């Protein structure tokens, strides 16, 4: 029986959709209310029982490391000024969890970012969370997915229903119902298509930025041909993984907020 204790956060992208705000600041550190967006994902992973966080970073991403590190100077100033509430908040961030970092030297696609984490993940099932998707849910979405994984021991992809032509902006799943399990929210994946025209979409189930993957994905990624722009795409690798293992799609309970709401293409 495999358990999910490690969560990978691909965070090496250039954030071009948010220029010029991301010229000197990582997209993952842009604030949403009172926290950087990546912190929402880390807190979700923690609440799901993942006690090891792996950040895949790149050039210009040191602000992420600094955010989750101890800030002795700031803590000293807050303590001297008697700002105990703020001191508690700052310390909670650095104390929340163990974080390991691995460098993706070139932005060669999501699949390449996941493959970069191979040595830190080892031969274990693991989660992948994209910080772009902030999901408000009573039960954290990753925790919902881990419950599915514990039953199936197969890779699980988060999905949501997207009606109409908007489905063309997503990876789309071709599925069949999984015997009514999980209240009808669980489907066995037959295939997946990246951004199909509306009339060619195999369903209205879109791939969302939460994945639980078996370690077999690393072997598959090594043999996955690069796609458009010379990038190694995770969707291409998962399509190949389907030939070796069952994969499931889970329609999560919760409300998703996509920070990439501006389409520059």
N, C-alpha and C positions, 0 to 999 in steps of 0.2 A: 504493500500500500504506500503510495507516494503522498506526501503532504506538501503544501505550498507555504514556504517560509520566506522566500526571497522575492523581492519586487524590483523590476528593472524599469528605470525612467530614462528613455532616450531624450537627451537634452543638448544635443550638439548642433541642432539646426541653426541656420543663420537668421531666422525670424524676419525675412524680407517683407512679409505682409504688413509689418508694423513699423517699417522705416518712416521717419528717422528716429522714432522712439527707441528702436533696438540697435542703433548704430554703436552705442557704447554700453548698452545694458541688455542682458539676456532677456529674450521674450518670456522665459519661465519666471523671471523676477518682476514682471509687470504686476502692479497691485490690483487686486480685486477686493474691494472694500478695504479691509485692514490687513490683508495677507498677500504675499506673492502667490501667483496661481499654482506654482509647483507644490506649495505647502499643503494645499487642499488635497492633492493626490497622495502626498506622503501620509497625511493624517488618515486618509481612507485606507491606505495599505496597512497602517498600524492597527486601525480598528478591525481589520479583517484578519489580524493575527500574524501578519508578516513582520518579523523582527529584524530582517536584514534588507536594507535598501541599497541598491546599486544604481549609481548615477553614471550615465554615459555622457560625458561632456566633451567639449572641444575648445578651440581657441576663443578667448574672450568670455569664458564662462566661470571665472573664479568667484564671481559674486554669489553663485549658488553655493560653492563650498564655504565661503565666508558666512553665509546666512545660517547654515546648519552647524557652524563651528562655535566655539566659545569666544566671546568678545570681552577679554579681561578689562580693557580700558573703559568700554561702555558700562560694564557692570560696576566697576569701581566708582565711576562718576555718579551713576544712579544710586548706589549705596550711600555715598557721601552726602547726596542731596536728599536722602530719605524718601526717594520715590520707589517705595517697596512694591507697589502694584506693577509698575513698568519693569522693575527688576525681575519680578516673578515671571512675567511674560517672556522676557528675553532669555531667561534661564530655561524655561520650558522648551524653547525652540532647540537649544543646543543639547538638552538632556533627553529629548523625546525618543531618539532611536540611534542605532549604529548605522552610519552611512559609509559606503565604500565608493571609490571613484575609479573610472577607467576612461581613458582618452580615446575618442574617435578622431583620428588625425585629419581625415577628410570627410565631408558630408556626402557619403555615398549611398544614402537611402536608409529607410527604417530597418530593412532586413540586415544591412551591414552593421547598424548600431546594435541590434540584438546580438548578432554574431560576435561583436566586440566584447560582450559581457560573458562569453562562454567560460573562461577560466574562473571567473568569480562565481558563476552559477553552479558549475560542476554538473554532475549527472543527477539532476533533480528537476522536478516540475517547478515552474516559476511563473510569476505574473509579469505582465508588461502593462504599464499605464502611461498614456499620453496626457501630459499636463494640459493640453489644449482643451480637453473635455472635462469640465467641472460638473459633477453630477450630484444633485441634492436628493438624498434618499434616506428614508427612515432607517433602513438597514443598508449599510454601505454596499454599493454595487459589487465591489470585489468580494465581499463576504458572501453575497448571494451566489456569486459564481463559484467560490470555493466549495460551497455546499453541493453544488452540482458536480464539481470535480471529485469530491469525496465519494459520490455515488457511482460515477462513471469511470474514473481514472483515465479520462480522455481529455484532450485539449478542448477548451471552451472559449467561444468568442461572444462578447456582448453585442447585442443587436437591438435596434429599435425600429418601429414601424414608421416609414416615411411615405406619405401619400403623394401621388401626382408626379409631375416632372422633376421635382426636387430630388428624387431618388437618383438621378443621373450624376449627382455630385458626390456619390458615395461608392464604396465597394459594396456589392449587392450579393446576397446569398441565395443559392438554389437549395431548397431544403425539403425534408419530409417530416411530419410530426413524429415525435419520439414517444409513442405509446401513451400519450396523455400525461406523462410525468411532469412534475413541477407546475401543476395546474394548467397544463397546456402551453406553458411558456417555453418549453424545451423542444428543439428540433435537431434532427440529425442532418448534418451538412452534406450535400451531394456535390456542390461546386460553388465557385465564387467568381464574380466578374467585377473588374475595376471600372467604375464610372460608365456603365452602359447607357446607350440612348434609352429614353423612357420606354419606347415601344419594344425594346429588346431586353428589358430588365426581367430576370427570372422570378422575382418576387418584390414585395415592398419592404423587405427586411434589410436594413443598412448595417454595415459593420461600424461599430463604435470603438473608441480608443481604450478598450479594456480587453486583455487576452490572458488566458492561462494556457501555457504551452508545455508539452512534455519535452524532455531533453532531446528527443529524436529530431526536433526542429533544427538543432545545430548541424547535424549531419546533412540534413536536407538543404540548409542554407549554403553549405560549402559547395553543393553541386547545382545550385540554382543559377541559371543564366542571368546576367545583368540585363536590365530593361532600359527603358527610355532614359536618356541622359547619362547612361553608364551607371545607373543606380541599382542596387540590389534591393528588390521590393519584398517586403514581408508577405504580402498577398500572394505573390508568385510562389514563394516557398510553401505557404500553407496549402496552396492548391496541389503541390507535389506531395505534401504530407498526407493529404487525403488518400493517396494511393497506397499508403502504408498503414495508416491508422484511422479509426473513426474520430470524427470531430463533431462537436455539438455547438449549436447557437442557442443562446439564452436571452429571451426578451426580458430585460431587467425591469425592476420597479423603481421609478425615480424620474426626476426631471433634469434633463441635460442642458447645460449652457456651453455653447461652442464659442470660444473666444476668437476663432478665425471666421468671423461673420462677414468680413470683407473679402470678396473674390476678385483678385487682380488679374486672373487669367482671361 
